Amino acid sequence: MTIIIKICGITTIDAACAARDAGADLIGFVFAPSRRRVSVAAAAEIARQVAGVGRVGVFVNQPLAVVQDTARRCCLDYVQLHGGEPPAYCRAVGWPIIKAMPVGPGFDPAAAAAAYPAEYILLDSLVPGQAGGTGVAFDWRRASGFTAGLPGPFIVAGGLTPANVGEAIRILRPAGIDVSGGVETAGAKDAAKIRQFVAAARAAQEGGETCSPA
């Protein structure tokens, strides 16, 4: 299976085109409080103008009706839940789910993931008070001891860059990778860094197999 590459925090048509043209599979729109937050209207316009790449909406503890309306308006392919949404909420969304789970002390990923009806579990760094987009990597080697116990495919996020994404892939063998700040310059998406990131990820995958969906 080819690894899934997601470029998150897309706020402009140019950034979306850069991700698509570099060979990314998914672009992410952040609809939660963040410096990368995008309005629903802007995301819908980007989705309308940029074809050929999947669309993910990132939400944090938002009302179900708001999530569903946004997903419809922006033609989302996945809804990514980055807060404390319970399993019943995930089941009610009505779109394929990516459920983010912070990797920290005492985290039991297999038990946590088994409770959620998600297409993908997204493993991110645990930073108190922040729901994601921290630019901090978790301990990949330590995490490699529990990822085999996950009941389905997983995506890795947190602190990835063109320089280290290959190492993350070789250690964890994820189904996907997710980057935002690691492909930015001065707070804006950098087309050259996006190309470098995608190329590094594809090159690393050639050296080993990734996890396949259950």
FENVEN-V7042 format. One line per field, one symbol per residue. ss: DSSP state (H for helix, E for strand, - for the rest). psi: psi as a letter, one per 40 degrees, with the letter a starting at -180 (. if undefined). burial: # if it has 16 or more other ideal C-beta (glycine too) atoms within 10 Angstrom, else .. A space follows every 50 residues. Layout:
BEGIN
ss = ???
psi = ???
burial = ???
END
This chain:
BEGIN
ss = ---EEEE-----HHHHHHHHHH---EEEEE------E--HHHHHHHHHH- ---EEEEEE----HHHHHHHHHH----EEEE-----HHHHHHH--EEEEE EEE-----HHHHHH-----EEEEEE-E--E---------HHHH---HHH- ---EEEE-------HHHHHHHH---EEEE-HHHEE--EE-HHHHHHHHHH HHHHH---------
psi = hhihhhhifheidddddddddeeidiihhheihieeiiiddddddddddh ieiihhhhihfiiddddddddddefidihhheafhidddddedeihhhhh hhhahehgddddddehgidihhhiihhheheafdehiigddddeeeddei eaiiihiheiiddeddddddddfidiihicdefihfeihhdddddddddd dddddeeiiiiii.
burial = ..#########...######.#.#########.#.#.#...###.##..# ..########.#....##.##..#.#######..#...##..#.###### ###.....#...#..#.########.#...####..##.#..#...#..# ############..##.##.##############....###.######.# ##.##....##...
END
